[in-house]
């Protein structure tokens, strides 16, 4: 694991992500200082180690900090989370959606929404569209079945109860049994499919089959947050099919603020900006402005009440409560973008 202060011809991917986030953060700090933000910033390399995190947190300067941002990864986050819970210091998890190690910690601020939040967003969106029904497609795999349950458990399957709500139908897809998607397609209605998988090969198989019927049926597809990372799926599927998915992050290249940041970043770093640099810029800008506008005891009020739309992300922090204790487990960013492709460019869905 690279030390963040060491030049190296090959930087490990995890170090690269952290470096890019840091570069975006530096630009945000420069802009905040021009707006009158006075801040002392301490930078520490955790080296991906929980033990090093513990040693860093024992340093004298850490006893008076108002906010800790990072670490980026889960193991060092666990150590930092426990410290912040004990010492009532707010900590921001900037990139990791994992929160299973966080318990009764109202000082833990999670910026990357959990899969539950993404599914809740899609569920509410689908209901708002007044579709008659939707098929929830998944393989016989635990992770995909768990995602499917997030839709199916909210609305009874095969219920005789008549309502205006969308009916969610379970579609277990076992390839060796040659499931027939066409049997589920109906003319003169919107045929809605929620594909509960991040497996690129499986998703490609589903999309290729639906693509074959796109001219004869109205097909609507909802996918998972990581679909934007797929590299081997025919771009025509995303362009010609009505496919949408959620994400915390969206880079609108027509946004003047995004264009200004890209120019600033390139001039300072001599390279194009990246997703993680953009996120670093937005996270630091958001929390820097909160600290500037709501100092000391007012910061808790800001966490609960101040929502902002950044250049690449939105911020809408909501408390997540423990089922067992009823206490606040953590705060989670609930702001999501619904995205699709238009002219082969990722856009916000209308």
Residue pairs with C-beta under 8 A, 6 or more apart in sequence:
1 12
1 14
1 15
1 47
1 48
2 8
2 11
2 12
2 15
3 45
3 47
4 15
4 18
4 19
4 22
4 45
5 45
11 19
14 48
14 72
14 73
17 72
17 95
17 276
18 70
18 72
20 274
20 275
20 276
20 277
20 280
21 70
21 72
21 94
21 95
21 276
21 277
21 279
21 280
21 283
22 43
22 280
23 265
23 268
23 269
23 277
23 280
24 265
24 273
24 276
24 277
24 278
24 279
24 280
24 281
24 282
24 284
25 69
25 280
25 281
25 283
25 284
26 268
27 261
27 264
27 265
27 268
27 281
28 280
28 281
28 282
28 283
28 284
28 285
28 288
29 37
29 39
29 41
29 284
29 288
31 285
32 39
32 284
32 285
32 288
32 289
32 292
33 39
35 292
36 292
37 288
37 289
37 291
37 292
39 288
39 291
42 61
42 62
42 65
44 56
45 52
46 52
46 53
46 56
46 70
46 71
46 76
48 71
48 73
48 75
48 76
49 75
49 76
50 75
50 76
50 78
50 79
51 79
52 76
53 71
53 76
53 79
53 80
53 83
54 79
54 83
56 62
57 79
57 80
57 83
62 68
63 87
65 89
66 89
66 90
66 291
66 299
67 89
67 90
67 91
67 92
67 287
67 291
68 80
68 84
68 89
68 90
68 91
68 92
69 91
69 92
69 94
69 283
69 284
69 287
70 76
70 77
70 80
70 92
70 93
70 94
71 77
71 80
72 94
72 95
72 96
73 96
74 96
74 98
74 101
77 93
77 96
77 101
78 101
80 91
81 91
81 101
81 102
81 105
81 108
83 89
84 90
84 91
84 105
84 107
84 108
85 104
85 105
85 107
85 108
88 107
89 107
90 107
90 109
90 299
90 303
91 107
91 108
91 109
92 109
92 111
92 283
92 287
93 99
93 108
93 109
93 110
93 111
93 112
94 111
94 112
94 279
94 280
94 283
95 111
95 112
95 276
95 279
96 110
96 112
97 110
97 112
97 113
97 114
97 115
98 114
99 108
99 110
99 114
99 320
99 329
99 330
99 332
102 108
102 110
102 329
102 330
103 322
103 329
104 322
104 325
104 327
104 328
104 329
105 328
105 329
105 330
106 319
106 327
106 328
106 330
106 331
108 329
108 330
108 331
109 303
109 317
109 330
109 331
109 333
110 330
110 331
110 332
110 333
111 248
111 279
111 283
111 313
111 315
111 333
112 248
112 333
113 248
113 332
113 333
113 334
113 335
113 336
114 332
115 147
115 150
115 224
115 225
116 150
117 332
117 334
117 336
118 224
118 225
118 246
118 336
119 147
119 150
119 151
120 150
121 246
121 336
121 338
122 151
122 194
122 222
122 246
123 150
123 151
123 154
125 338
126 134
126 166
126 192
126 194
126 222
127 165
127 166
129 166
129 190
130 164
130 166
131 166
131 190
131 192
131 220
132 166
132 167
132 189
132 190
133 166
133 167
133 168
133 169
133 192
134 151
134 166
134 167
134 168
134 169
134 192
134 193
134 194
135 169
135 171
135 184
135 191
135 192
135 193
135 194
136 148
136 151
136 152
136 168
136 169
136 170
136 171
136 194
136 196
137 171
137 173
137 193
137 194
137 195
137 196
137 197
137 206
138 144
138 145
138 147
138 148
138 171
138 172
138 173
138 195
138 196
138 197
139 172
139 173
139 174
139 175
139 197
139 199
139 202
140 172
140 174
144 196
144 197
144 199
145 196
147 196
147 197
147 224
148 170
148 194
148 196
151 168
151 194
151 196
152 168
152 170
154 168
155 165
155 166
155 167
155 168
157 168
157 169
157 170
158 169
159 167
166 192
168 194
171 179
171 184
171 193
173 179
173 202
173 206
175 205
181 206
181 209
181 210
181 213
182 213
184 191
185 191
185 213
185 217
185 219
186 217
187 216
187 217
188 218
189 218
190 218
190 219
190 220
191 217
191 218
191 219
191 220
192 220
192 221
192 222
193 206
193 210
193 219
193 220
193 221
193 222
194 221
194 222
195 203
195 206
195 221
195 222
195 223
195 224
196 224
197 203
197 206
197 224
198 224
198 226
198 227
200 230
200 231
200 232
200 233
203 223
203 227
203 230
203 233
204 230
204 232
204 233
204 234
204 237
207 221
207 233
207 234
207 237
207 241
207 243
208 234
208 237
210 219
210 221
210 241
211 234
211 236
211 237
211 240
211 241
213 219
214 240
214 241
219 241
219 242
220 242
220 244
221 241
221 242
221 243
221 244
222 243
222 244
222 245
223 243
223 244
223 245
224 245
225 245
225 246
225 247
225 248
227 243
227 245
228 245
228 247
228 339
228 346
235 341
235 344
237 243
238 340
238 341
238 344
239 341
239 342
239 343
239 344
242 340
243 340
243 341
244 338
244 339
244 340
244 349
245 338
245 339
245 340
246 336
246 337
246 338
246 339
247 336
247 337
247 339
248 313
248 314
248 333
248 335
248 336
248 337
249 275
249 278
249 279
249 312
249 313
249 337
250 312
250 313
250 337
250 339
250 346
250 348
251 258
251 275
251 278
251 312
251 346
252 258
252 347
252 348
253 259
255 311
257 311
258 278
258 311
258 312
261 273
261 278
261 281
261 311
262 272
262 273
265 271
265 272
265 273
265 277
265 281
266 272
266 273
269 277
278 311
278 312
279 312
279 313
281 311
281 312
282 310
282 311
282 312
282 313
283 313
285 310
285 311
286 308
286 310
286 313
286 315
289 308
290 299
290 302
290 303
290 306
291 299
293 302
293 306
294 301
294 302
294 306
303 317
303 331
304 317
304 319
307 314
307 315
307 316
307 317
307 335
308 314
308 315
309 315
309 335
313 333
313 335
314 333
314 335
314 336
314 337
315 333
315 335
316 333
316 334
316 335
317 331
317 332
317 333
317 334
318 331
318 332
318 334
319 328
319 329
319 330
319 331
320 328
320 329
320 330
320 331
320 332
321 327
321 328
321 329
322 328
322 329
337 348
338 348
338 349
339 346
339 347
339 348
339 349
340 346
340 347
340 349
341 347
